[in-house]
Amino acid sequence: MEYHSGEIAVQTKAGVRRQADRLAAGIRGSISPDRREFAAAQRMAVFGTMNRHGGVWASVVTGKAGFLQAPDEHTIRIVAAPLAGDPLLENLASPAHAALIIPDLAARRRLRLNGRGEMAGGVIEIRTDEVYGNCSHYIQARAPIGEHQWLTAAGTAAVRTTELSDQNQRLIARADTFFIATCHPEYGADISHRGGNPGFVRIVDRRRLAIPDYPGNNMFNTFGNIVANPRTGLLFIDFDSGRTLQLSGRAAIDWDPARAATLAGAERILDFELDEVIDNPHAFPLRYEFHDYSHFNPS
């Protein structure tokens, strides 16, 4: 991995340039056999992509074990299509920057792949530029136990709006997990996981969120992309009901230590302002059993 100027600027400001360089030395563009095996066993994957207007979105796709395939060491194939209306359909209609994170929530593991992707014939293929694992920090342990049995009812289709409804805010207020997508215009897309105890994401109003930034791997891929391009996508999944919220907007980093001190465990704060939200009550078909919170979560 070669860091771009945004990542270097954030690493420098945070005083972690040396640590970041050591981590970058171990990142490869190929998918090792053990990581191919890991991907093949999973049932969900989250994408980060950008639309033709520059908006960044995070999208989740699910399938049976085996829907994530690695036919060679530089290709990941996703044999599943997103739901109608998901921005992923349009964003990968032609070759484009794409990022993928494959989480195993039960084992508290995650695999990240960044490169270029395209969707054709109901199959998404990503040619990888960067492949790496992440630590287990802030992952709440959950195990898949089946699938939701949806009941057909009026008014259950996805809704696109420009503000968070009361129901949206309640989902975010109790969330312990979300995914964040960013995209550098030249270096490409990135998707990352964030977690904490319920309530760690603060709702400022119907269009703004304040998110604590906890100590991480010190590469600052997400924050580096935001410095270069503030367009950002968030994905919240309600693992109990199957509802998802996809938020697209703009983010900025607040380095004020006094403000960070108002959110337990935060080293800095990410401010997010919403442009558009897609609320889909039936987007996530998997059912998960909650086990426990990460012991890394600040109380």
C-alpha positions in Angstrom: 0.0 0.0 0.0 1.1 3.5 -0.8 -0.6 6.2 1.3 -2.0 9.2 -0.5 -1.6 12.8 0.8 -4.8 12.8 2.8 -3.9 9.7 4.7 -0.4 11.0 5.3 -1.8 14.4 6.6 -4.0 12.6 9.1 -1.4 10.2 10.2 1.1 13.1 10.7 -1.4 15.1 12.7 -2.2 12.1 14.9 1.5 11.4 15.4 1.4 7.8 14.0 3.3 8.0 10.7 5.9 5.4 11.7 3.2 2.9 12.9 1.2 3.4 9.7 4.2 2.7 7.5 4.9 -0.5 9.3 1.4 -1.7 8.7 1.4 -0.7 5.0 4.5 -2.9 4.4 2.4 -6.0 5.1 -0.6 -5.2 2.8 -0.7 -7.0 -0.6 -2.9 -6.9 -3.7 -3.6 -10.6 -3.8 -6.0 -12.9 -2.0 -4.2 -15.6 -0.1 -5.6 -19.1 0.1 -6.6 -18.8 3.7 -8.5 -15.5 2.9 -10.3 -17.2 0.0 -11.4 -19.9 2.4 -12.5 -17.3 4.9 -14.6 -15.4 2.3 -16.2 -18.5 1.0 -17.6 -19.3 4.5 -19.3 -15.9 5.0 -22.9 -14.9 4.3 -22.7 -11.1 4.1 -20.5 -8.4 2.5 -20.6 -4.6 2.6 -19.6 -2.4 -0.4 -18.4 1.1 -0.7 -19.1 2.8 -4.1 -19.6 6.2 -5.6 -22.3 7.3 -8.0 -21.9 9.5 -11.1 -22.7 12.6 -9.1 -20.0 11.9 -6.6 -22.3 10.6 -3.8 -20.8 7.8 -1.8 -22.9 4.9 -0.5 -22.4 1.8 1.6 -24.5 -1.3 0.6 -24.9 -4.7 2.1 -25.3 -7.9 0.0 -26.1 -11.4 1.5 -26.2 -15.0 0.3 -25.6 -18.6 1.2 -22.1 -19.7 2.1 -20.1 -19.8 -1.1 -21.7 -16.7 -2.7 -18.3 -15.0 -2.2 -15.8 -16.6 -4.5 -12.1 -16.0 -5.3 -11.5 -17.6 -8.7 -7.9 -16.3 -8.7 -5.7 -14.4 -6.3 -6.7 -11.0 -7.7 -10.4 -11.4 -8.1 -13.4 -11.6 -5.7 -16.7 -12.6 -7.3 -20.0 -12.0 -5.5 -22.8 -14.2 -6.9 -25.7 -12.1 -5.5 -27.5 -9.0 -6.6 -28.4 -6.0 -4.4 -32.1 -5.2 -3.9 -33.8 -3.0 -6.5 -33.2 0.6 -5.7 -29.9 0.1 -4.0 -27.3 2.6 -5.4 -24.9 -0.3 -5.8 -26.8 -1.4 -9.0 -26.1 1.9 -10.7 -22.7 2.5 -9.2 -21.2 -0.7 -10.7 -23.1 -0.7 -14.0 -19.7 0.0 -15.5 -16.1 -0.4 -14.1 -15.6 1.8 -11.1 -13.8 2.2 -7.8 -15.2 -0.3 -5.3 -14.4 -1.5 -1.8 -15.6 -4.5 0.1 -15.5 -5.6 3.7 -16.4 -9.2 4.6 -17.2 -9.5 8.3 -17.4 -12.6 10.4 -19.2 -11.2 13.4 -19.2 -14.4 15.4 -15.4 -14.8 15.2 -14.8 -11.0 15.3 -12.9 -11.1 12.1 -13.0 -8.9 9.0 -11.4 -8.9 5.6 -11.1 -5.7 3.4 -10.6 -5.6 -0.3 -10.2 -2.4 -2.4 -10.0 -2.2 -6.1 -12.2 -1.8 -9.2 -15.5 -3.5 -9.6 -18.3 -4.1 -12.1 -21.7 -5.9 -12.1 -22.9 -8.0 -15.0 -25.5 -10.7 -15.2 -26.2 -10.6 -11.5 -22.6 -11.1 -10.5 -20.2 -8.5 -9.1 -16.5 -8.9 -9.7 -13.8 -6.8 -8.0 -10.1 -6.8 -9.2 -8.2 -6.2 -6.0 -5.5 -3.6 -5.4 -5.3 -3.9 -1.6 -6.3 -6.9 0.5 -5.9 -6.9 4.3 -7.4 -8.0 7.6 -8.3 -5.9 10.5 -8.1 -6.4 14.3 -11.1 -7.5 16.3 -11.6 -4.2 18.1 -15.2 -2.9 18.5 -16.9 -5.9 16.8 -19.9 -7.1 18.7 -20.2 -10.9 18.6 -23.3 -12.1 16.7 -23.9 -15.5 15.1 -26.2 -16.1 12.1 -29.2 -18.4 13.1 -31.4 -18.3 10.0 -33.3 -15.9 7.8 -36.3 -13.6 8.4 -39.7 -14.7 7.2 -41.0 -11.5 5.7 -44.7 -10.8 5.9 -46.1 -9.0 2.8 -47.6 -5.7 3.9 -48.4 -2.3 2.4 -45.9 0.5 2.9 -42.8 -1.8 3.4 -40.9 -0.6 0.3 -37.7 1.4 0.6 -38.2 5.1 1.2 -35.7 7.8 0.1 -35.7 11.1 2.0 -33.4 13.9 3.0 -34.0 13.8 6.8 -33.9 11.2 9.5 -37.4 10.2 10.7 -38.1 9.5 14.3 -37.9 5.8 13.6 -34.6 6.3 11.8 -33.2 8.1 14.8 -34.3 5.4 17.2 -32.5 2.8 15.1 -29.3 4.8 15.1 -29.6 5.6 18.8 -29.6 1.9 19.7 -27.0 0.8 17.1 -23.8 -0.7 18.2 -22.4 -1.2 14.7 -22.2 0.6 11.4 -20.2 0.7 8.2 -18.6 3.8 6.7 -17.7 4.2 3.0 -15.4 6.9 1.5 -13.8 7.4 -1.9 -10.6 9.2 -3.0 -11.0 10.4 -6.6 -7.8 8.8 -7.8 -6.8 6.2 -5.2 -10.3 4.6 -4.9 -12.9 3.5 -2.5 -12.7 2.2 1.1 -15.2 0.6 3.4 -14.7 0.2 7.1 -16.5 -1.1 10.2 -17.2 1.0 13.3 -18.6 -0.2 16.6 -19.3 0.7 20.2 -21.9 0.4 22.9 -25.5 1.4 22.0 -25.7 5.2 21.9 -22.1 5.7 20.8 -23.3 7.5 17.6 -24.9 10.8 18.8 -27.8 12.3 16.9 -27.4 16.1 16.7 -30.6 16.7 14.6 -32.5 15.3 11.7 -29.5 15.8 9.3 -26.4 15.6 11.5 -24.6 12.9 13.5 -21.5 13.1 15.8 -19.4 10.0 15.8 -16.6 9.3 18.2 -13.3 8.0 16.7 -11.8 5.4 18.9 -8.1 4.2 18.8 -7.7 2.0 15.7 -5.0 0.6 13.4 -3.5 4.1 12.8 -3.6 3.8 9.0 -6.5 6.3 8.8 -7.8 5.2 5.4 -11.3 6.5 6.1 -10.2 9.8 7.6 -7.5 10.3 4.9 -10.2 9.9 2.2 -12.4 12.3 3.9 -9.6 14.9 4.0 -9.4 14.5 0.2 -13.1 14.1 -0.5 -15.7 14.7 2.2 -18.4 12.6 0.5 -19.2 9.7 2.8 -21.7 6.9 3.1 -23.0 5.2 6.2 -24.8 1.9 6.6 -26.8 0.9 9.8 -28.2 -2.6 10.0 -30.9 -3.6 12.5 -29.8 -7.2 13.1 -33.1 -7.9 14.9 -35.6 -6.7 12.4 -33.6 -6.7 9.1 -34.1 -3.0 8.5 -31.2 -1.0 7.0 -30.5 2.7 6.8 -28.2 3.9 4.0 -27.0 7.5 4.5 -25.1 9.5 2.0 -23.7 12.9 2.9 -20.5 14.7 3.9 -18.1 14.3 6.8 -15.5 16.4 8.5 -13.0 15.7 11.3 -13.1 17.7 14.5 -9.7 17.5 16.2 -10.7 19.6 19.3 -9.7 17.5 22.3 -12.1 19.3 24.6 -15.0 18.2 22.4 -13.6 14.7 22.0 -13.6 14.5 25.8 -17.4 14.8 25.8 -17.7 11.3 24.1 -16.2 8.5 26.2 -13.1 7.0 24.6 -13.0 9.4 21.6 -9.7 10.7 20.3 -11.5 13.0 17.9 -15.0 13.4 16.5 -16.3 12.8 13.0 -19.2 15.1 12.1 -21.6 13.8 9.4 -24.2 15.8 7.6 -26.9 14.0 5.6 -27.8 14.6 2.0 -30.0 11.5 1.5 -31.2 8.4 3.4 -32.6 5.2 2.0 -34.7 3.4 4.7 -35.5 -0.2 3.7 -37.4 -2.4 6.2 -36.6 -5.7 4.4 -33.1 -5.2 3.1 -31.2 -7.6 5.4 -32.7 -11.2 5.4 -30.3 -12.8 7.8 -31.1 -13.3 11.5 -28.4 -13.0 14.1 -28.2 -14.0 17.7 -26.4 -11.5 19.9 -23.6 -12.9 22.1 -21.7 -10.0 23.7 -20.2 -6.6 23.2 -16.5 -6.1 22.5 -14.5 -5.5 25.6 -12.7 -2.8 23.7 -15.9 -0.6 23.7 -15.5 2.4 25.9 -18.2 2.4 28.6 
